[in-house]
């Protein structure tokens, strides 16, 4: 099957949707499908052979974050060219309600179109303002997928229609075996333990300030305790929020490669996901679970579901640094509990492996293709901007 897939967010900066698109594309390619991905990217960005740049992205505030999107005449032209040359059997657009190349592709195409909805939010000013325009595009979509109950609820309540639930995927084998990062590792050689964080350091909803406050509560009583932080952001700004006496016990790696990300999960005693809101799944949880890390996460609905109501990882009160500190201390002091949660996590994450998830996505492709005449074509009326 020839699949055209569209990522709305820039390929230059790691993110949950971008990782989903990348891993799904590679899983489909491994199964023998032809996949081409269109995504915003700088023209000089190193891209996999299956990715085509839709043009440079610009930062736009969206859903409590800063999304890097591409939307304009250049992107529209590249989208139409990609569609003409692709001769796809199915067009698969991620987050078509986001004003980026996914929406441009839906406008420009006709035929079998599948959309995956990732976002979870209570309300969106962007969606409210653009709803009439969005509906003219979304009516063309033949099959809808939501990655979580939260994403499906957002679709039903704010956009309209329903979707089949197919969760986010994770390439379990990528994280199963990895050596700890140099100078790190469970217990860190210090006897106090290591707590880890991976996410955008400068994005408040990822919850790093909550973790930093909890660390400041724990560290004075635990002289060997250390904190390992990875992800995009300003390391100096992060360290400035840590008491001066504790800064030498905090390692800030910045943005890491996929290999070092796997190693980071194997470098900690407790992996913490302190996100405050806006998460519909939690891919970092699935990655950490695949690595066998002991997970401690905020008690938001998406995380609670991925962790099996606390069976595959511990939960703390969302946004509450004192609760996080108590739960982290309890885990650090109980290696048997950590080992049990690790074992449960390795079992629970298997259902999210791409070998399973990709097959479910292909079934949606086949259903949509069977009920639509012909393949994906470029509409002659063009893209309206």
Helices and strands as residue ranges (DSSP letters): E 2-7, H 16-30, E 34-39, E 51-53, E 58-62, E 65-69, H 73-86, E 90-94, H 101-108, E 109-110, E 113-117, H 125-138, E 143-146, H 149-154, I 155-159, E 164-165, H 172-176, E 194-198, G 204-206, H 208-219, E 226-230, H 235-240, G 244-249, E 250-252, H 258-265, E 270-273, H 283-290, E 295-298, H 301-306, G 308-310, E 314-316, H 321-332, H 335-348, G 349-352, H 354-370, E 377-378
